[in-house]
Structures are given as C-alpha cells and as structure tokens.
C-alpha cells in the first residue's frame, strides 16, 4: 500500500491528516517513511495501537475536530468504500475544509459483480481480525471521477500497482482491483 501511495505522492508536506486511520499503523509508517513532518490520525472508533507516536483522535464521522486549512495534505486508506454513498461527498468536502493541498486515496475499483464479490472477500480477510468495518460499496472509475468533481477535487494522478499481490492471490484478487489516486482541490 505504501509503495502505491509513493507513486502518486506530490511533494513534502508539513503535516498530514490520515482520515479513517483504523489502528493507526499506516499513519505511523507514513510518519516514519514519507516526506512529511507530522502525521495525525482520526477514526470513528478508537482502535488505535497504544504504541503509536503519532497523535490520534476519535471523531464523529461528520465534522473533523480541526480548524479550517490546518493541514497541507490528507490520506484515506481503504476507507471510502466503507462510507455510505450519500455521505461520501460530504466527507471529502469536510477534508477539503481542513486541508489546503492534495488528498491521497488508496482504495478499490470495481468493474462488475465478480469484482464486488472478490472485494467483499478481501475486506473480510483484512478487517475481521482487527475489528474493522465489513460493510462496503465499491466504486467504478466513473464513480471515482464523479465523487472527485462533486467534492471540489480533480483526479490529478492515479496508479494501479502491477505487483500488489502475487501468484494465486493475484489470480483470485487481480491487482487491477487496487487503485491509488491524488485528488487536487479545484
């Protein structure tokens, strides 16, 4: 996941907000490995690991507990497909309120019914052991583009990793299901 984020990363950022940070492990890794001076993570549920050095906060899922334009960038890592369809544009607009620069999104992209089944299985495998969210509604490429436009962004860069999974894993869950994008404010 971090390699695919690097593919779309734009520049050094003074600070970064990881929205839907889950356990906080990805935010911690980004603080240590990415060109960013400070990382904070927020999530609906406090499942944050106690050993993190990055600040974490629980929030209500509607209003980010920060002042306007306080962050230079934000990330959503495998989050958007868990957000109710009717709340997605509001979430991205709320991120735009507190972030002046890019929004990096690592998520999934479906092409049909079989992809939905594959992605549901991936979510179950990846989330059940950590108490993560299982409900999901995956987006198509056109839906990603519409979401960006409706939220005041444009998709400036996108990448699909060629080697996210290998051998049998890649056959069952093709790498094209993964997408990483950089949304830029318009």
C-alpha positions in Angstrom: 0.0 0.0 0.0 2.8 2.4 0.9 4.5 1.8 -2.4 1.4 2.7 -4.4 1.0 5.9 -2.3 4.6 6.8 -3.2 3.7 6.6 -6.9 1.2 9.5 -6.6 2.9 11.5 -3.9 3.4 15.1 -4.9 5.9 16.8 -2.5 7.0 17.2 1.0 4.1 18.2 3.3 4.4 20.0 6.6 1.6 18.0 8.1 -0.8 15.2 7.0 -4.2 14.0 8.3 -5.0 10.3 8.0 -8.8 10.0 8.0 -10.2 6.6 8.9 -6.8 5.6 10.3 -8.0 2.3 11.9 -5.3 1.0 14.2 -3.0 4.0 13.2 -0.3 1.7 11.9 -0.4 3.2 8.4 -0.2 6.7 9.8 2.8 5.7 11.9 4.5 4.1 8.9 3.9 7.3 6.8 5.3 9.5 9.6 8.5 7.4 9.5 8.9 6.7 5.8 7.3 9.6 3.8 8.4 13.2 3.2 6.0 14.6 5.9 7.0 16.4 9.1 3.9 15.5 11.2 1.1 13.0 10.8 -2.2 12.8 12.8 -4.9 10.1 12.5 -8.6 10.2 13.2 -11.2 7.4 13.1 -14.8 6.8 14.2 -13.7 4.1 16.6 -10.7 4.2 18.9 -8.9 1.0 17.8 -5.5 2.8 17.8 -2.5 0.8 18.9 -1.2 2.1 22.2 2.5 2.1 21.0 2.0 4.8 18.3 4.0 8.0 18.4 1.6 9.8 16.1 -1.3 11.8 17.6 -4.7 10.1 17.3 -8.3 11.2 17.8 -11.7 9.7 17.7 -14.3 11.8 15.8 -18.0 11.7 14.9 -17.6 10.9 11.2 -19.1 14.2 10.2 -17.1 17.1 11.5 -13.3 16.8 11.7 -12.1 18.3 15.0 -9.7 20.8 13.5 -9.7 24.4 12.4 -10.0 25.3 8.7 -6.9 24.9 6.5 -4.7 23.5 9.2 -3.3 20.5 7.2 -1.3 20.5 4.0 -2.4 17.0 2.9 -4.7 14.1 3.9 -5.0 10.4 3.2 -7.9 8.0 3.0 -6.5 4.4 3.0 -9.1 1.8 2.2 -11.9 4.0 3.7 -14.2 5.4 1.0 -15.8 2.1 0.1 -16.9 1.8 3.8 -18.6 5.3 3.8 -22.3 5.3 2.9 -22.7 6.6 -0.7 -24.8 9.5 0.5 -22.1 10.7 2.9 -19.0 10.4 0.6 -19.1 13.9 -1.0 -19.7 15.4 2.5 -16.7 13.6 3.9 -14.4 14.8 1.1 -15.7 18.4 1.4 -15.0 18.2 5.1 -11.5 17.0 4.4 -11.1 19.9 2.0 -12.2 22.3 4.7 -9.2 21.3 6.9 -6.7 20.5 4.2 -5.2 23.1 1.8 -3.5 20.6 -0.6 -3.9 17.1 -2.0 -6.0 14.2 -0.8 -4.3 10.9 -1.4 -6.7 8.0 -1.7 -5.8 4.3 -1.7 -8.9 2.2 -2.3 -10.5 -0.3 -4.6 -12.1 0.0 -8.1 -14.7 -2.5 -9.4 -15.6 -3.3 -12.9 -18.5 -5.7 -12.3 -20.4 -8.1 -10.0 -17.5 -10.6 -9.7 -15.2 -7.7 -8.5 -17.7 -6.9 -5.8 -17.5 -10.5 -4.5 -13.8 -10.5 -4.7 -13.5 -7.2 -2.8 -16.0 -8.3 -0.2 -13.8 -11.4 0.5 -10.7 -9.2 0.7 -12.4 -6.9 3.2 -13.5 -9.8 5.4 -10.0 -11.3 5.3 -8.4 -7.9 6.1 -10.8 -6.4 8.6 -12.3 -9.1 10.7 -9.1 -9.9 12.6 -8.8 -6.2 13.6 -12.4 -5.4 14.3 -12.6 -3.3 11.2 -15.7 -2.4 9.2 -17.1 -5.0 6.8 -20.0 -3.2 5.1 -18.8 -1.8 1.8 -19.9 -0.3 -1.6 -17.1 -0.2 -4.1 -16.7 2.4 -6.8 -16.2 2.2 -10.5 -13.7 4.5 -12.3 -16.6 6.8 -13.4 -17.9 6.9 -9.8 -14.5 8.0 -8.6 -14.4 10.8 -11.1 -17.9 11.9 -10.2 -17.1 11.8 -6.5 -14.0 14.0 -7.1 -15.9 16.5 -9.1 -18.9 16.7 -6.7 -16.4 17.3 -3.8 -14.4 20.1 -5.3 -11.4 18.0 -6.5 -10.0 16.7 -9.7 -8.0 13.4 -10.0 -4.5 14.6 -10.8 -2.8 11.3 -10.8 -3.8 7.6 -10.5 -1.9 4.4 -10.2 -2.7 0.7 -10.2 0.1 -1.4 -8.8 1.2 -4.2 -11.2 2.6 -6.4 -8.3 0.3 -5.8 -5.3 -0.4 -9.5 -4.9 1.5 -12.4 -6.4 0.7 -15.9 -7.7 -2.6 -17.4 -6.5 -3.5 -14.2 -4.7 -3.2 -12.2 -7.9 -5.4 -14.8 -9.7 -8.2 -14.7 -7.1 -7.9 -10.9 -6.4 -6.4 -9.2 -9.5 -4.1 -6.3 -8.9 -6.4 -4.1 -11.0 -8.8 -4.0 -8.0 -6.4 -1.7 -6.2 -6.2 2.0 -7.1 -4.3 4.9 -5.7 -5.1 8.5 -6.6 -4.1 12.0 -5.8 -7.1 14.4 -5.6 -6.2 18.0 -6.1 -8.5 20.9 -5.0 -10.0 22.8 -7.9 
